[in-house]
């Protein structure tokens, strides 16, 4: 089957985001401190990626890292920071709040693409960005009253970091960034080592948490591989639009399993943001069909 670049990019983005939607639930179910959790979020995907890259590249394994160059290093650092801010956000605010902030990733990506790649969003996109930003201020105000502003802020930082990573991939779209993704996961489990009180605590997990950690690691590895490939085929901000699915499904899994309910203002703000994104996406699809 011969697929167009558009179909490849959309397919990778869609399935990648669908696979990652239970991630927030895994974080809630795994009952270990933030830094230990972050250690495993880096370690387990690193093992999967390492084995996969060795099998794929064989004798060219080490050379594949050199091909990524400075762009790959920047990507690795930014994605490691994004992993860190995501865990901090999830553990300091409602899951729904964090994922609504992450729903702003396409708009952070659009702004960064405009600055660094000169891929300027349309006037309609800028209007969409401004509308969503006003909704975020509404959610921020609610979180400020409920002492959740710290977690929301780190959720917004996550959106910026993820958007930055997508822009770097778009910039060097002919390069396979999976080796750089492996480096980012190595950074992710090295960062907590400087903040954990005792490394021995990492080993003190029961069987239930072990299986949850393995499930979380597998989901992250598969999802980020797909999302890393997608910007090679479509603009970075189009890839990130699919994160709206995580904003919808992520809190749903958490609500169904552990009954964590978002506040009314978060629901209102989230519905408005999701509606704006869907309206923009439908509008763009209709425009492309006419062309």
N, C-alpha and C positions, 0 to 999 in steps of 0.2 A: 504494500500500500504506500503510495507516494503522498506524503502530507506536506502542505505548504508550511512555511516558517510560522505563519500566524497560527495554524492548527497545532503545530508542535509546541509553541510557546503557551497557548491557552491550555492545552492538555496537561503539560507539565505543571503549570501554575495551579490549575484546578485540583488535580490529584494530590499535589504536594501539600496544599493547604488543607484539604479534606483529611489527609493522614495525620496532620499535626493538631487537629482540633481537640483531641483528648488530652493534650499536653498539660493544660491548666488543671485538669482533674487529677492527673498523675502527681503534680506538685502538691495538691491539697491532700492526697491520700498517703503520700510518703512522709512519714512522721519523723523527720530528722531536721536539724538546724540548717539555715540557709547556705552556709559555706560548705557543709558536707554535701548538701544536695547539689550545689553547683559543681563540686568536684566530680560527682557521678555523671552529671549532665555533660561534662567534657570527656570523662574517661571512657564510658561505654560507647558513645558514637565514634570516639577515636579508634577503638579496637576494631569496630566494624569497618570503618573507612580504611584503616591501615591494611587489613586483610584484603579488602576489595581492590585497593590501588596496587598492591603487590601482585595480585592475580592479573589485573588488567595491564599494567605497565611492564611487568617482569623485570628484565635487565635495565630498562629505562626508568625504573622507579625513582631513583635519586635525581635524574635529569629532569623529571617532570616538575620538580619543585623550582628548579632554576628558570624554567620557561615562564613561570608565573611572575617572576621579577618583583620589582617594587610594588606594583599594583596588587600582587598576591599578598604581600606582607601587610599592606594597608588594609586589604579586605579581611585578613585574619585578625588583625587588632580590633577593627571596628566590630566584627561579628562576635568576638570574645566579649567586648564591652556590652554589646547588645544582649548576649546571654546573661551577663551579670545583672544588668539593670532590670531584665525581665523577671528574674527570680526575686530580686529585692521588691519589685512592684507587686507581684502576686502575693507576697507574704506580708504586705503592708496596706493592702486595700482589697476591695471586692474583686473577684475575678472579672466580673462584667466591666468594672471601671478600667482595669488594665487592658482588656481586649478592645474596649472602645477607643482607648488611646492608640492602640496598635492599628486600629482601623484607619487612622490618619496617616499610616505609612505611605500610601500612594501620593498623598499631597506633599509630604516631606520629600519624597523621591522626585516629584515634579519640580519642586523648588530647587533642589540640589542639581537636577538634570539641567535646568535652565541656567544655573550659575556655572557649572563645570563642563557640561557637554553642549551647551547652546541648543539643546532640544527644548524649545520654548513651548510651554502649555498654551492652549487657546484661551481666549477671554472667558469662555464657558468654564474651563478648568479653574481659572483664577477665581471666578465667582463661587464655584463649588468649594474651593479651598477656604475662602473667607467665611462662607456659611458654616462649614464644619468647625472652623476655629471658634466662632461665636458659640456654637453648641458645647465645645470643650470648655470654654470659660464658664458656662452654665453648670457643667458637671464639676469643674474645679471648685466653684463656689459652694456647691453642696458638700464636696469632700472636705473643704476647709472647715465648714460647720461641724462635720463629723470626725474631724482629726484624721482624715485619710489623704490629705493633700500630698504627703511625702510619697506614698505609693503611687498616686496618680502621676506625679511629676516624673518618677522613674519609668512609668509606662510610656509617657511622652518621649523620654530620652530613648527608649527602646525603638519606638517608631522611627526616630531620626537615624539611629545607628543602622537599623535594617534597611532603611531607604538609602543610606550612604553605601552600604554593601552592594545593593542592586545597581547603583550608579557606577560603581567601580567595575562590576561585571559587564555592564553595557559599554563602558569605555574600552575595555579590552575583550570584546565579544568573541574574538577568534581564539581565545585562550581557554583551555579547560581549567576551571577554578577549583576542581575537587581536591587537588593537593593543598591549595590554600585553605579550603574548608577544613581539612585535616589539621593544619597548623592552628586554625582558630579554635578547634576543639582541644588541642593540646594546651593552648593559652588558657582556655576556659577552666581546665582542671588544675593548672598551675597557679592561677590567681588566688584561689581559696587557701592554698598552702601557707600564704603569708598572714592569713586572718584566723585560721582555726586554732583553738586553744590546745588541742592535742590531736595528732594524726591518728592515734589509736582509736579515737571515736568513730572514724570512718569505717572501721572494720566491725563495729558493734551494730550490725543490722540483723534483723530476724529474716526468716524464710519469706514471709509475706512481702516485706520491703524489698528483698532481693529481686523477686519476680516483678514487682512494680517498677523498680529501677531498670531492669532489663527491657521491659515493655516500653518505658519512656525513652530509653536509649535507641531502641530499634525504630520507633516512630520518628524521632528527631533525625536519625541518620538518613532514612529513606526520604522523608519530607524535604530536608534541606538539600539533598542531592538534586531532587527535581526542581526546587525553587532556584538553586544555583545555576542550573542549565537554562532555565526559562528566559532570562534576559538576553541570551544570545540570539533569540528569535523574535522577540517583541520588545518595545520600549519598556524600560524599567518600571515606570509608574503604572503601566498596564498590568504588569505582573503583580504588583502590590495591591491592586484593586481587589484581587481575589481574597485578600486577608479579611474582607468583610464577612466571609463565610465563617471564619474563626470567631469573629465578634458575635455571630448569631449562635453557632453550635457550641462553642466553648462554655459559656455560662449555662447553656441548656444541659450539657453533661453534668456539670457541677451541681445544678439545681436538682436533677433527677436522682443523683447518687447520694449527695450529702446535704441537700436541701438548703444551700446557701442562696438567699434571695437578695438581689440588688435593691437599692433604694428606688423610690418612685421617680425622683429627679434623674437618676442614672438611666432608668428605663425610658423616660421621656426623651432625654438627650440622645440616648443610643438609637432609639427609633427614628428620630429626626436625622441623625448622621447616616444611618443605614439607608433611609429613604432617599437622601440626597445622593449618595453614592450609586444606588440602584438607578435612580432617574438619570444620572449622568452616563452611566454605563449603557443603558438602553438607548439613550439619545445617540451615543457614539456608534453603537452597533447599527442603528437605523441609517446613520449617515454613511457608514462604510458600505452598506448594502446598496445605497443609491449610487455610490461611486462604482 
